[in-house]
Each structure stands twice: as C-alpha cells, then as structure tokens.
C-alpha cells in the first residue's frame, strides 16, 4: 500500500534534493515518507526500469546490494503486470518516473563532483571525492583523486603499475597480434576465429592491461543483450585480471556491472547494444573511453548499430583500440563476414583455430567433440572450429532432410522425446514427437499436433486419445507457462518445464544446427517440415544476413528445442 503514497509532487521534491547531494534518507524526509518506504519505491522502480530497458525482469541476484528486497518485490511486480494484461499500471509508471528522475538527479550531482576533481581548480576536491565515494561505495579513494589531479597538473605518481603478458599465457597464434597491439600498429582488431581458439581469453587479458598502462583510459565492453554480459565477457575479464596477477588492484561490482582499477579509478564498463541510451549516458570520471570491446560481434543488429555505438563511445581521444571478437558466421552473406572481406587500412585481421592452442588448455572432451563433428558433419566442423564461412544463404538449418519415415523405422526407435510450445489465439500450440540418436547425432521428427484456441483440458484429452500420451510419457514444455503445465499434469499428462539458462535459445539452436542431420517426415509433420526448411536469418536493409534467430513462425522449432532440453544442456554442448 506504500506505493499509493507516491505522486508527482513527492518525486519532484526528492529529486530536487538529490540534485544538491541529498542522501536517500534526506530525500525520503523531503518527500514526506520514511526511508524504508522510499527505498521500496526506488528498488521497485529500478526493477521496472531494467524490465523496460531489457524486455524482461533480471534475476534477484542481479541486485546484490538489496537482494532480499528484490526477492520479495519481483514476484509482486510480475503478477501485477500479468494481471494488467502485460502493461504497466499507473503506479508502475510513477515508480519508473521516480527511478529515471533519481538516476538523472544523481548523475547530475556526481558529474558536478567529477568536474570539481577533473579541473583541479576548486580547493574542495577532497569533499567532492567523499561525495563520489558516497554514491559509488569503495570506488574512489585519496589515491585516485591524487592520480586524477596529477594527470591534470602534470605531476607524477608512483602508484601506477606497468603490466605485461606472460608469454606462457598466450597461445602461439597470438604472439604477433600482441606485439602489434603493444606497438599500436592498428586501431581495429578483428578476431573472428573458430571455437576454442582462445580469442576471448586473449582479449580478456588485453583490456585490463591497456588501462593499467594508460592511466586516463577506460574500457567499454558491448554485447547485444545486457543480461548476457555478467557470465561471459565480465567473467572473462575477471579471469584475465587474475592471469595478470592484478586481482588485488581491481574492484568488481555487479550492480552496476563494472570493474574499477583501484589506484586510478579507471573503469571497465559493460553495456548491452539493445539499450543505446545506456551507452550514450556513460560518463567516465575522467579521461575518455579509449578501448571498445565487442564480444559476439556478429550478434549485433548490423553495421548501423556498430557505427552508432562507436560514435557514442569513442570521444575525446586521439588514440583508440577497437576489438571485434566473434565466431565466424556460417553464411558468406552475413553482414560481419562481408565487413571483414572489405579491406580497411587500419584493421588487423587475426585468424587462428583450436589446433594452435596447447591441447591441455582445451581438454580431452573438447578435442574429442571437435574430431567427432569433423567426421559426422564436416561443413559444420569447418565453420564452428576452423572459422570458415561456407554457407551461401540465410538458411538456419541446412542439415534438414525431408523424407518419409516408415512405420518399421519408428518401431526401432528407443530414444523418444516429446516437446510442447504453448499458444492459444494468435500463436498456435504445437506438440512434437521425435527420436534422437546421440551416437550418430541424427534427429528424426515423425509426429506433431497443432491447434489454435484449444484449452488445456481439451489439449490433454486430445494428446491422450490421439497420440498415446499419458503419465508414462514425459513432455517438456515452455516453462514460461507454469499454470498450463500444472493444468496438463492434473488432466493426466506428465509435463515438465524446460530449463532455460542464459542464452538458451542460441545454445540450443547451435546444437540443432551442428547435428549430422535432421530428418523430418513432411507427410506426418507438415508444419514442422515447413518451419524448419523456411526458417532463415533476418537481413539488414541492405540484404546482409544477421546472427539473430527470429521469434516468429518457429513453434515446431521451439517444441523441438524443449523436447531435447536435457540433451543440449549436457556438459560440452
């Protein structure tokens, strides 16, 4: 009920005080409410802000500073939005407004403090430093202020380290590249190597090394979606810092997602390309962003998105490093492959594969999987492991084979799986039955059921009567509809929600693409045959292929992914 107290006047009062440096407690009193109620508003607004910016709610663990509140409030917000037809209520809009305006007010005050330090003109730089520490706990110190002022005044500091990479920690394919980076032989470095080549590990060490050796530089790391950063490039850079033996000199925060070099206050920022405003709003405490790191570069929406990010990020510096790291897309018509194929004077193009890495770094399982794929699907091996673009179109599943599957074949199948993608009015529900042969990496899809505007009870009755489903046969369904899953279990089926780790769509789609073949009976499964054979990557307005899996006309594909949920989630896949 505390939210009912929120109104535009209280928002303005709180933000007015924050612009003058007010704390949360002072802002709460200024708005006429308790600090606990004000914190509840701020936390709810922050979660709604992330929902709006990223298209989904973040996990409670994302809010490490107030995880208990997140665990309590997130379910309430989800239920409220669902009850309101997927739209924000009036209270939600007020909470969003509070969060946005408090962010803006905080940024304005922090910027004022940063300018005070950067200019080194005001006598109260130490007070400004204390204020920065209040809004960014643990990220500023007297040493960092001294370093910034030293840079402005031309004095020297002995607290800045020089870092180098140990030759034993670099794969042999990266030695010449490392030398070129140290000499700044180029501005743009493209690493579109095969899987297991060590490219992400290498750049994960280069990013921190560059800022340690250049005390006014900052780093910006980009992926298409912000919620994929923490468990990928952020974790990789943490590992890289450890390899440099500099862990004690860096501070790691997850809310916001940042890494700070403690002696100087330099930052490594992390942002999602799908939220351009968050990129434009980055304000380094001093100096400029001079290192721009694109991870999974091919997943970005296209050249226009890249140009926009570069124009927003690289400003106020005459020297810059731009790293573009990705696995080579299969289609030669992919926009990233086209870009690489176009000569550019200031670009260093690096190519290597897992074969140039020390085998013990990769492990026997990785090497065995690579060799097996080479035998059963040479084209997929050449693309995935050797980094060769060997496709000519935008077809996602070139490994599909349409043919009749006989009753005699079906009788021999023993590894049978079933999947269900929910739908009702506009989108159809789709159930699929298939057999997967792990030894040969072959998939056979031989039964399906599709319907529109069918309720859960009728669906259960139909699958039991027509398809022989029941308690003894497990169906793995979309976990986004727990109520429907519970209904189907009540009506006589055994249904489990699919587990969806981060980037589950990409991983499961890649897994399907790397199968030796996907055999579909077009007579038994006409919808499935049509979807798999017509499913293509989207294209830019210039007709270039993008590494995006469209979320349309893919109901049978999703039900297939769900059916095989336990298979593609196994270690190594």
Buried (B, 14 or more C-beta within 10 A) or exposed (E): EEBEBBEEEBBBBBBBBBBEBBEBEBBBBBBEBBBEBBBBBBBBBBBBBBBBBBEEBBBBEBBEEBBEBBEEBBEEBEEBBEEEEEEBBEBBEBBBBBBBBBBBBBBEBBEBBBBBBBEBEEEEBEEBBBBBBEBBEEBBBEBBBBBBBBBBEEEEBEBBEEBEBEEEBBBEBBEEBBEBBBEEEBBBBBBBBBBBBBBBBBBBBBBBBBBBBBBBBBBBBBBBBBBBBBEBBBEBBBBBBBBBEBEEBBBBBBBEBBBBBBBBBBBBBBBBBBBBEBBBEBEBBBBBBBBBBBBBBBBBBBBEBBEBBBEBBBEEBEEBBBBBBBBBBBBBBBBBBBBBEEEEEEBBBBBBBBBBBEEEEBEEEBBEBBEBBBEBBEBBBBBBBBBBBBBEEBBBBBBBEBEEBEEEBBEEBEEBBBBBBBBBEEEBBBBBBBBBBEEEBBBBBBBBBBBEEBEBEEBBBBBBEEBEBEEEBBBBBBBEBEEBBEBBBEBBBBBBBBEBEBBBEBBBBBBBBBBBBBBBBBEBBBBBBBBBBEBBBBBBEEEBBBBBBEEEBBBBBBBBBBBBBEBBBEEEE
